[in-house]
Amino acid sequence: MSGPRGEGHAATRASGSVGLGVLDALLAERAIERALLRYARGVDRMDRDLAASAFHPDARITLGGTVADRDTTLDVVFALVARRTMTMHYLTNVLVELDQADPDRARAETYGIAFQRSASEPPHGNLVSGFRYVDLVTRRAGEWRVRERLTVSEWQRVDDLAGQWPIPEASLRGARDGSDPVSLPWPPAGLGA
């Protein structure tokens, strides 16, 4: 389905999915991105089940020089973030490369920045870090999840308390439990009615 100048082939090459239809490639890429975002939200909201849903149950994860299964890694991650008053993960550049030989396999490289705050460990508990996830992602039973993850640390810095601006008391604040605004019923009552 190429146009007069080969636009169809260019679009297929751009999606990294020669052999797959463009729509199938876009749907796969979006499903993979959503899995990555579930992990970030799960960690930040302290929702272990949501974070786990980004990975196959038999996933292997390299984090901080240690290779472990999904559940062991989540034990470590959730013990660390429980010591923080807040974490916020930004997943920015996501490049998904679908395997041309296997429509159920892809590699995703994701750049990220994480902010962490702690009331009990200043200043070292207040970190800003840059990282990348290099993931082997596979589709099983129609669902894309991470099968293997390499967590690559790029940089870290301490965010001293003196440089932080207090959030006004009247402001809506995030929570790490079911009271967070994202946990409210959807669609919101009174909005857009």
N, C-alpha and C positions, 0 to 999 in steps of 0.2 A: 504494500500500500504506500508506495512512494510517490511524492509529488513530482513536478517537473524537474526540480533540482535535487531530488533525493532527500527531501525533508524527512520522510518517514525513517530512512536509514539513519540520518543524523540524530533524530529524536531517540531511536533505539540505542545508538552508541552513547548518547549523552546519559541515558539512564543506566548504562553499564549492563545491559541485559540482552545482548544478541541472542536470538533464539526464543525469547519470551516476547509476548505482545507488549506494547507500550503500556496499555492499561493494567495488565497483570503486573508489570514491573513497578508501576506507580503504587498500586495497591499493596504490593509486598513491602516496598520501601516505607510506606506510611504505617503499616502494621508493625514493622521493626522499630520505627521511631516511637510508636505508642508504647511498646514494651519497655524501651529505655526510659521513657517519661514516667511509666508506672513505678519503676525502681526509684527514681528521684523523689517523686511524691511520697512513696511509701516510707522512705528514710526520713524525709523532712516532717511528715505527719506522724511518725512512729507507728506506722501501719505495716507490720511485718508481713502479713498475708499479701498485701498489695505489692510490696517490694519483692517477695518471693515469686509472684506471678510473672515477673520479667524473665525468669530462668526456668529451664527444664529441671525437674527434680534431681537429675543426675549431673547437673552442671558442675564444671570445675572452674574455680576462680583464683586468680593470682592477685593477691593484695598485700602490699608491704613485704614482698619477698617470700610470702607463704602461699602455698597452693593447697586449697581445701575444697570440699564439696560445698554446695549451696547453703545447706543449713548451718554448717560450722562457720562459714564466712558471715552469714547473717547474725549468728550469735555474737561474733566479734564486733561487727558494725553496729548492732543495736546496743551493745554494752558501751561502746564509745560514744554514740550520739546521746545515750541516756544521761551522760555526764554533762551535756551541753544544755543550755536553756533554749537554744534555737540553732537550727541548721537550715541553709537554703542552698540548694544545688541548681546551678544554671547549666543546662546542656545546650551548647551553641552549635557549632559546625557538626553536622552529622552526614557522613559520606557512607552510603550503602552501596556495596558492590556485589551484585547478584552473581552467583556462580553460573557461568555460561553452560557448564556441563551438567549441573544438577539444579533444577528449579526449586529445590527445597533447602538450599544452602546459600548463605551470604556472609560477607564480612562487613562489619560496620566499625568505622573509626569515629569516635565522638569526643569533641573537645568540651571541657567543662571547667567551671569555677565554683568553688564551694566556700560559703561563709559559715563560720561556726562561732557561737557565743557561749561563754560560760561565766556564771557568777562566782563559782568556787575556785577557779584556777587562773585568775589573772596573773600575768598577761598571756601565758602560753596556751590557755584554753580558747583564746580569741584569735582564730586563724582565718586567713584567706589563702586558698590554695588553688593552683591550676593543675589540671590533670587531663589525661585522655583515657578512654576505654577503647581497647581493641578487642572486638567481639567476633566470635564465630557464632552465627545465628542460624538456627535450623527451624524448619516448619515440620511439625508433627500433628497429625489429626487436624490439619488446616490452621494451626496456630503457630505463629512465629515467636520463639523465645531464645534467649542466650544459652548456648551450650558450653562455650568456653569464653572466659574473660581474662584479659590482661589489663590490670590497672597500672597506668604509667604516670608517675609523679613528675611534674614539670617544674613547679616552683611553689614555695610557701612563704608567707610572711605573717608576723604577729601583728594584730590590729590592736594597738594599745587602747585601753579604756579612755585615756585622756582625749583621744581623737574621735570618740563616738558621741553622737548627738542623741540626747534622750528622746524617746517617742512620747509625745504628749499623752496624758492620761485619757483624754476624750477620744483618742484615735482607736479605730477598730484594729485589733491585734490578732496575729496568728496564734493558733493553739496546736498542740501536738497530741490532740485527742479528738473525740467526736464533736467537740464544741467549735472547731475551726469553721469559718464561713463556707469552705468548700464542702463541708459535711451537711449543710442545710438542705432541706428537700428541694428537688428540682422539678419543674421550674419554680423560681422564687414566687411566693405569694405577693400579689400587688404589683409586681414588675412586669411591664409589657402586657398587662391585661386590658 
